[in-house]
């Protein structure tokens, strides 16, 4: 079984049992319903693109393959982070061991290396994984080897996506503590990188980059993907930003307005920072 499909099943079972335990203990509140539903949708999407015939088809269809990338790298991580799936196991653990685990979770985990809490490194890893995976040599290698596609490319997308969106998406009761400046940088840098990659695959080239479709089906010859399909895949990557970047940009603007009263107040504040000091002599 593909690792992505296994993760989807384990997370879905954990979510269902955790929600059932809350219901039995009369601790299931309305605020739990939406994160639970969003997380289950994420599990269904992850299982669909990694554990069904869709995964097999994506090894020989570049458009399907790009859609799988979008799901694994963007939609599923956002759903899992928003749903707080990493905290669901708390409900299933008995009270005594749970307290010990939570003590480690809230106290000792802070001893983890500082780089794990760096939004800059998360952004670099996320965008680096996206660019690296689309380098023709690496892409063709993974397309010709199912284990490389499942364990290296898919899991690299998934893990880097969780790390990246952890700095942008809240999950009750956890709030986003990333500065608004860094939130804007994370979204803006990723959108620009995706735009450049999409243009490189469609506008800045006149030839197909990728092959290895036949190898993925157990054949001995390579088959190059059609350039038209490459252009369609680039379009999917381009349009993908409308589904995650635009909503997040709106959320960031609302956060700015909540902190400063309005977007205009924020801009005036930024201009005032570089202006002359009010306390100076005439």
N, C-alpha and C positions, 0 to 999 in steps of 0.2 A: 504494500500500500504506500502511496506517495506520502511524504512527510506532511505536506499541506493538508491532505485529506484527513490524516490522523489527528493533526492539531484541531481541525474543524470538529471532528467527532468528540474528542476529549473535552474541548471547551463547551460544546453544546450540552453534553451530558452533565458537566459541572454546573452550568447555568441552570439547567432544569432542576437538578437536585437541590441546589442552593435556594432557588425560588420556592420549591416545594417545602423546604425546611422553614423558610420564613413564613410561608402560609400556615403551616402547622403550628408555629409558635406565635401566630397572630402579629407578626412583625413585617408583613408585606404591605407596604404603603404605595400610594399612587405614584410617588417619585421613583419607585423601582420599576414600574411597568415599561416606560419608554426605553430606558437603557437596556432592559432585558430583551425587548423586541428588536432593538437595533443590533444588539450583539448576536441574536439568533439569525438575523438577516446576514450579518457578516459571516457567520459560520456556514450558512447555506451557500453563499457566494464562493467562499474559499473551497468548500467541498466540490462545488460544481466545476470550477476551473482546474482543479487538481486531481479529482478522483473519479471523473466520469469520462465519457468518450470525447467531451470537449477538449480535455487535456491531450488526447491522442490526435485529434484534428489540428490542434494548435501547433503540432510539430511539423505540419506540412502546409499550413495556411498562415501566412504572415499577418493578415488582418485579425484572425482569431487569436493569434499569439499576442498581438499588441493589446487586444481587449483583456486578455488574461493578465498582462502586466499591469494594466490600469486597476483591475480588481485587486490583485495581490499587493500592489504597492501603495494604493491610495484608499480605496473604498473599505477594504477589510481592516487595515490599521486604524482608520478613523472610527469605524464601528466598534472595534475592540477597546480602543482608548476611551471613547465616550461611555461605553458600557461598563468600564472598570472591571474587565474580566480577570485581571490579576488579583483582585481582592475577593473573588467569589469563593475561593477555597476556605476562607475564614469561617463561613457559615457551616461548613461540613466537618470542621475539626472540633473535637470536644473542648470544653471551656478551659481546662488546665493547660493542655498543650497549645491551645490557641493563644493564651496569654503570653506564654514563652515565645511563641513565634512572632506575635505582634510586637513584643518588646524588642526582639532583634530587628524586626522590620522598621520600626520607628527610631531606634537608637543606633544599633550597630551598623546598619546599612549605610549610615552617613560616613562610615570609614572607607567606603568604596572610593576608588581613585577619582580625583576631581574631574577628570576628563569625561566621566560618564554623565556629569551634570552640565556639560558645555553645549549650548545650542549651536555654537559655531561648528563643533565637530560633528554633531548630529546632522547638520545641514550638509557638511562636506561628505559624510558617509552616504547620505541619502542620494544626493546628486551624483556623487562619484559612482555609486552602484548603478545608477541609471545610465550614465555615459559609458562606463566600462562594459556593461552588458550589451551595448549597441555597437561596440567596436567589431567590425566584420569578423576578424579572426576569432575572437572570443565567442561571439554569437554563433558562428558556424560550428565551433567546437562543441558548444552546449547543445545545439540542435541535433547533432549527430550522436549524442550520448544522453540517454534518458536520465541516468543518475546525476549527471552534471546539471541538467535542466532543473531537476527536482530539488537537489540538495544544495547546489551552489547559487544558481540564478534565482529560483523562486524563493528560497529561504533567505537569501541575501536581500531581496526586495522586501520581504515580509518583516524581517528583524529591523532593518534600517528604517522602514516605514513606521514601525511602532516607536522607535527611538525619536524620530523626527516629530511626529504628531503629538508625542507626549508633551512637547513644549508649546503646543498650540491649542489643543483640545482639552477641555475640562472633563472631569468625571466625578460626579457628586459622591462624597463631599470634597474631593480634591479640587482645588482651584489652580488655575494657570498662574504661576509665579514669574514666568518669563517677562522681562521688561517689554513694554509696547514697542520700543525701538527694535528689539531683536525679533519680535513677532513679525513686524513689517519686513525686516530684512530676510527672514526665513521664507516668507511667502513670495516676496519680490524676486529674490535670487533664484528660487526654484522655477518660478514662471518664466523668467528670462532664459534659464538653462533649457527648459522644455521647448521654448520657442526656437532657440538656436538649434537644438537637436532636430526638431521637426523640419526646420528650413534646410538643414544640412542634408536630410534624407530625401527632400523633395525638390527644392529650388536650386540648391548649390551643387547638384549632381545631375548627371544625365544617364546614369547606369545603375543597375541593381547591385546592391552591396552583399546580399546574403544568399546562401545556398544551403546544402546539407539536408534538404527536405527528404530526399530518397533514402539517405543513410538512416534517418530516424525510423523508417519503416522496414529496416532490416535488409535493404538492397545494397548493392556494392557500388553504385554510381551516384554521383552527386547531381542534384537538379537545382538550378538557380531559380530563385523566386522572381516573379514578374515585377518589373519596375513600377507598373501601375499599382500593384498591390503594396509596394513599398511607399508610394505616394499616399495611398489610402491609410496606411498605418501611421504615416507622419501626421495626417489630418486628425486621426483619432488621438494621437499624443497631444496635438495642438489644442483640440477642443476639450480635452480632458480637464484643462485648467478651469474651464467654466463651471465644472461640477464641484470642485473643491476650493480653488483659489478665490473665486469671486465670493462665495458665501463666507469664507474665512476673512477676506478683506473687509466685508461688511461688518462682521463681528468685531474685528480689530478697531474699525472706525467707531463703532458703538462703545467699545471700551474706552477709547480716547475721549469721547463725548461725556461718558459717565464720570471720568476722572477730572476733566477740565471744564465741563459744562457745555461746551460746543467745540466743533472742529475749528472754528475761527479763533476761539480762545487759545486752542493748542498752537495754531500757527503764529498768533501774536506772541505767545510765550517763547516759541522757538526763535523768533526774530529778536525779541528783547534780550535773549541770552547773549547774543553777539553785539548788542548795542552798547552805548556808553553807560557807565555806572551812574545811577541816580544820586548816589551819595557824594559825587565828586564836586570840587569847588567850581564856582562860576568863573 
